[in-house]
Amino acid sequence: MKSMTGFGKGQADFSGGMFSIEISSVNRKQLEVRLSLGSEFSAWEMETRSVVSKVISRGAVSVRVNFMPSGSEAGMQINEALLNHLIKEADRLQKAFPGNGGKFELSNLFLVPGVVERVSPDTDEKEPREAFFRALNSALDNFDAMRRVEGEALRKDISGRLKNLRDAVEKIRPLAGKSAGEQKKRLLEKLNSAGLMTSGDDERLLKEVVIYLDKADFTEELTRLDSHFLQFEKFLVLDTPTGRSMDFLVQEMFREINTLGNKAGDAEISKQVVFFKTELEKIREQIQNIE
């Protein structure tokens, strides 16, 4: 079991510099990968998404790439060809329009896009590409390790709450027969008080009472809850993404316990139903963090 939230960092060197990649994620029902590669590494975008999606199936994932070239502290360089061209054009325009525009300042040309460039490797070369993906895979490994640690904490919390649900059901189970008997007694008393029962052996009326009590029986809900518990326990120990499946089971358990509570009409059972729903809601909240 893995959490959807995590952080991981990876680095890799090569002759032209070093890649440092950070991966972080927050909860999201579907997978959304946000890449911050920079235009100079856009050629690797599709492959980066593919590598990330093989490790992560759900969550809003951010991938941030930082490149530090070797031998350049600032990581920037001057496009001298472009700068020379701009200087010549500036000189020509000053001669063509004397008295306009004031004195020419070389520093102004550094503000022109493309004059100052970020130093970056050639994405077609093998060495920088291999370094990039080494850094990416290292970041993913560290990211995944953190998610497993958090996932284990979630598993322990959910397991404890699942035991509470089982305990509540075990307290409800022996009350099933008592609840049915009490409902029959109350129903017959109401029929008598309304003057609808002329005799205790009125077969037609007793048949209707049996049908009503059969509809009020909740042993099927208890059986289905037991089945959901078993499936849920299996999901807790799987190493594959189970968040969606567990969320579905929680919805089913809510439905079953609601039906059970509506059928029972017993104060003791209602108390356990309220406790069950409270614990189940806490499980549902935790599942939102599971991949």
C-alpha positions as CSV (number, residue, x, y, z in Angstrom):
1,M,0.0,0.0,0.0
2,K,1.3,3.4,-0.9
3,S,0.3,6.9,0.0
4,M,-0.5,9.4,-2.8
5,T,1.6,12.1,-1.2
6,G,5.4,12.0,-1.3
7,F,8.6,13.7,-2.1
8,G,11.8,12.4,-3.8
9,K,15.0,13.9,-5.1
10,G,17.6,12.5,-7.5
11,Q,20.9,13.7,-9.0
12,A,23.2,12.5,-11.8
13,D,26.4,13.9,-13.1
14,F,28.0,13.8,-16.6
15,S,30.8,15.6,-18.3
16,G,28.7,18.6,-19.2
17,G,27.2,19.2,-15.8
18,M,24.6,17.8,-13.3
19,F,20.9,17.2,-13.3
20,S,18.9,17.6,-10.1
21,I,15.3,16.4,-10.2
22,E,12.6,16.8,-7.5
23,I,9.3,14.9,-7.6
24,S,6.4,15.7,-5.2
25,S,2.7,14.8,-5.2
26,V,-0.6,15.6,-3.6
27,N,-4.0,13.8,-3.7
28,R,-6.0,13.6,-6.9
29,K,-8.5,11.0,-8.1
30,Q,-6.7,10.7,-11.5
31,L,-3.1,11.0,-12.5
32,E,-1.9,14.5,-13.4
33,V,1.7,15.0,-14.2
34,R,3.0,18.6,-14.2
35,L,6.5,19.0,-15.7
36,S,8.9,21.8,-15.2
37,L,11.6,20.8,-17.6
38,G,12.4,24.1,-19.4
39,S,12.2,24.5,-23.1
40,E,15.7,23.2,-23.6
41,F,14.6,19.7,-22.4
42,S,11.2,19.6,-24.1
43,A,12.4,16.8,-26.4
44,W,12.4,14.5,-23.3
45,E,8.9,15.4,-22.2
46,M,6.9,12.4,-23.6
47,E,9.4,9.9,-22.3
48,T,9.5,11.6,-18.9
49,R,5.7,11.3,-18.6
50,S,5.9,7.7,-19.7
51,V,8.5,6.8,-17.0
52,V,6.6,8.6,-14.3
53,S,3.2,7.0,-15.2
54,K,4.8,3.5,-14.9
55,V,5.5,4.2,-11.2
56,I,2.6,6.4,-10.2
57,S,-1.1,5.8,-11.1
58,R,-2.9,8.5,-9.1
59,G,-2.2,12.0,-7.8
60,A,-1.2,15.4,-8.9
61,V,2.5,15.0,-9.5
62,S,5.1,17.8,-10.0
63,V,8.4,17.1,-11.6
64,R,11.0,19.9,-11.4
65,V,14.3,19.7,-13.3
66,N,17.4,21.8,-12.5
67,F,20.5,21.7,-14.6
68,M,23.9,23.0,-13.5
69,P,26.5,23.0,-16.3
70,S,30.1,22.3,-15.4
71,G,32.5,25.2,-15.5
72,S,29.8,27.8,-15.5
73,E,28.7,29.0,-12.1
74,A,25.8,31.1,-13.3
75,G,24.8,28.5,-15.9
76,M,24.4,31.3,-18.6
77,Q,26.2,32.2,-21.8
78,I,26.1,35.1,-24.3
79,N,24.9,34.6,-27.8
80,E,27.7,36.6,-29.4
81,A,26.5,36.2,-32.9
82,L,23.1,37.8,-32.0
83,L,24.7,40.4,-29.8
84,N,27.1,41.5,-32.7
85,H,24.2,41.7,-35.1
86,L,22.2,43.9,-32.6
87,I,25.2,46.2,-32.1
88,K,25.7,46.7,-35.8
89,E,22.0,47.4,-36.2
90,A,22.1,49.9,-33.3
91,D,25.0,51.7,-34.8
92,R,23.4,51.9,-38.2
93,L,20.2,53.3,-36.8
94,Q,22.0,55.9,-34.7
95,K,23.8,57.1,-37.9
96,A,20.5,57.0,-39.9
97,F,18.6,59.0,-37.2
98,P,21.1,61.2,-35.4
99,G,19.7,63.0,-32.5
100,N,17.0,60.4,-31.9
101,G,17.1,57.8,-29.1
102,G,20.0,59.3,-27.1
103,K,23.3,57.6,-26.4
104,F,23.5,53.9,-27.2
105,E,24.0,51.6,-24.1
106,L,25.4,48.2,-24.7
107,S,23.8,46.9,-21.5
108,N,20.3,47.5,-22.9
109,L,20.9,44.7,-25.5
110,F,21.3,42.1,-22.8
111,L,17.5,42.5,-22.2
112,V,16.7,41.3,-25.7
113,P,15.4,37.7,-25.6
114,G,18.0,35.3,-26.8
115,V,21.1,37.4,-26.1
116,V,21.6,35.8,-22.7
117,E,21.1,32.0,-23.0
118,R,20.9,29.3,-20.5
119,V,23.8,26.8,-20.9
120,S,22.2,23.4,-21.8
121,P,23.4,20.1,-23.3
122,D,22.4,18.8,-26.7
123,T,19.3,16.6,-26.1
124,D,20.3,14.5,-29.1
125,E,23.5,13.3,-27.3
126,K,23.5,10.1,-25.4
127,E,25.5,11.2,-22.3
128,P,23.2,14.0,-21.1
129,R,20.1,12.0,-21.9
130,E,21.3,9.0,-19.8
131,A,22.2,11.4,-16.9
132,F,18.8,13.0,-17.0
133,F,16.9,9.7,-16.7
134,R,19.3,8.4,-14.1
135,A,18.4,11.4,-12.0
136,L,14.7,10.9,-12.8
137,N,14.7,7.3,-11.8
138,S,16.6,8.0,-8.6
139,A,14.0,10.7,-7.7
140,L,11.2,8.2,-8.4
141,D,12.9,5.6,-6.2
142,N,13.2,8.0,-3.3
143,F,9.7,9.3,-3.9
144,D,8.3,5.8,-3.9
145,A,10.1,4.8,-0.7
146,M,8.5,7.8,1.1
147,R,5.1,6.8,-0.2
148,R,5.5,3.3,1.1
149,V,6.4,4.5,4.6
150,E,3.4,6.7,4.7
151,G,1.3,3.9,3.2
152,E,2.3,1.6,6.0
153,A,1.1,4.1,8.6
154,L,-2.2,4.4,6.8
155,R,-2.5,0.6,6.6
156,K,-2.1,0.3,10.4
157,D,-4.6,3.0,11.1
158,I,-7.2,1.6,8.7
159,S,-6.6,-2.0,10.0
160,G,-7.3,-0.8,13.5
161,R,-10.5,0.9,12.5
162,L,-11.6,-2.1,10.4
163,K,-11.3,-4.2,13.6
164,N,-13.6,-1.7,15.3
165,L,-16.2,-2.2,12.5
166,R,-16.0,-6.0,12.9
167,D,-16.5,-5.6,16.7
168,A,-19.6,-3.5,16.1
169,V,-21.0,-6.1,13.8
170,E,-20.4,-8.8,16.3
171,K,-22.3,-6.8,18.9
172,I,-25.2,-6.4,16.5
173,R,-25.3,-10.0,15.3
174,P,-26.8,-11.6,18.5
175,L,-29.4,-8.8,18.6
176,A,-30.9,-9.8,15.3
177,G,-33.3,-12.4,16.7
178,K,-34.2,-10.2,19.6
179,S,-34.9,-7.3,17.3
180,A,-37.2,-9.4,15.1
181,G,-39.1,-10.6,18.2
182,E,-39.5,-7.1,19.6
183,Q,-40.8,-5.8,16.2
184,K,-43.3,-8.6,16.0
185,K,-44.5,-7.9,19.5
186,R,-44.9,-4.2,18.9
187,L,-46.6,-4.7,15.5
188,L,-49.2,-7.1,17.0
189,E,-49.8,-4.7,19.9
190,K,-50.4,-1.9,17.4
191,L,-52.8,-4.0,15.4
192,N,-54.7,-5.0,18.5
193,S,-54.9,-1.4,19.7
194,A,-56.3,-0.4,16.3
195,G,-58.8,-3.2,16.5
196,L,-57.5,-4.9,13.4
197,M,-56.8,-8.3,15.0
198,T,-59.9,-10.2,16.0
199,S,-58.0,-13.4,16.8
200,G,-54.5,-14.4,17.5
201,D,-54.8,-17.2,14.9
202,D,-55.9,-15.0,12.0
203,E,-53.8,-16.7,9.3
204,R,-54.2,-14.0,6.7
205,L,-53.1,-11.2,9.1
206,L,-50.3,-13.3,10.6
207,K,-49.0,-14.0,7.1
208,E,-48.8,-10.3,6.4
209,V,-46.9,-9.9,9.7
210,V,-44.4,-12.5,8.7
211,I,-43.9,-10.8,5.3
212,Y,-43.3,-7.5,7.1
213,L,-40.8,-9.1,9.5
214,D,-39.0,-10.8,6.7
215,K,-38.5,-7.5,5.0
216,A,-37.2,-6.1,8.4
217,D,-34.7,-9.0,8.7
218,F,-31.1,-7.7,8.3
219,T,-29.1,-11.0,8.4
220,E,-28.3,-10.5,4.7
221,E,-26.7,-7.1,5.4
222,L,-24.6,-8.7,8.1
223,T,-23.5,-11.4,5.6
224,R,-22.6,-8.8,3.0
225,L,-20.7,-6.8,5.5
226,D,-18.7,-9.9,6.5
227,S,-17.8,-10.4,2.8
228,H,-16.8,-6.7,2.4
229,F,-14.5,-7.0,5.4
230,L,-12.7,-10.0,3.9
231,Q,-12.2,-8.2,0.6
232,F,-11.0,-5.1,2.4
233,E,-8.4,-7.0,4.3
234,K,-7.0,-8.5,1.1
235,F,-6.7,-5.0,-0.4
236,L,-4.7,-3.8,2.7
237,V,-1.9,-6.2,2.0
238,L,-1.6,-5.8,-1.8
239,D,1.3,-3.9,-3.3
240,T,-0.7,-2.7,-6.3
241,P,-2.9,0.5,-6.3
242,T,-6.1,-0.3,-4.3
243,G,-7.4,3.2,-3.4
244,R,-10.3,3.2,-5.9
245,S,-11.4,-0.4,-5.0
246,M,-11.3,0.4,-1.3
247,D,-13.3,3.5,-1.8
248,F,-16.0,1.5,-3.6
249,L,-16.1,-1.0,-0.7
250,V,-16.5,1.8,1.8
251,Q,-19.5,3.1,-0.2
252,E,-21.0,-0.4,-0.2
253,M,-20.5,-0.8,3.6
254,F,-22.2,2.6,4.2
255,R,-25.1,1.3,2.1
256,E,-25.4,-1.9,4.1
257,I,-25.1,-0.4,7.5
258,N,-27.7,2.3,6.6
259,T,-30.1,-0.4,5.4
260,L,-29.4,-2.4,8.6
261,G,-30.1,0.6,10.8
262,N,-33.3,1.4,9.1
263,K,-34.6,-2.2,9.4
264,A,-33.6,-2.8,13.0
265,G,-35.5,-0.2,14.9
266,D,-33.6,-1.1,18.1
267,A,-31.8,1.3,20.5
268,E,-28.9,-1.0,21.2
269,I,-28.4,-1.7,17.5
270,S,-28.7,2.0,16.6
271,K,-25.9,2.8,19.0
272,Q,-23.6,0.3,17.2
273,V,-24.7,1.6,13.8
274,V,-23.7,5.2,14.8
275,F,-20.3,4.0,16.0
276,F,-19.9,1.9,12.8
277,K,-20.6,4.9,10.6
278,T,-18.2,7.2,12.6
279,E,-15.3,4.7,12.2
280,L,-16.2,4.0,8.5
281,E,-16.1,7.8,7.8
282,K,-12.6,8.0,9.3
283,I,-11.6,5.1,7.0
284,R,-13.1,6.8,4.0
285,E,-11.0,9.9,4.8
286,Q,-7.8,7.9,5.0
287,I,-8.5,6.1,1.8
288,Q,-8.5,9.4,0.0
289,N,-4.7,9.4,0.6
290,I,-4.1,6.0,-0.8
291,E,-2.9,5.4,-4.4
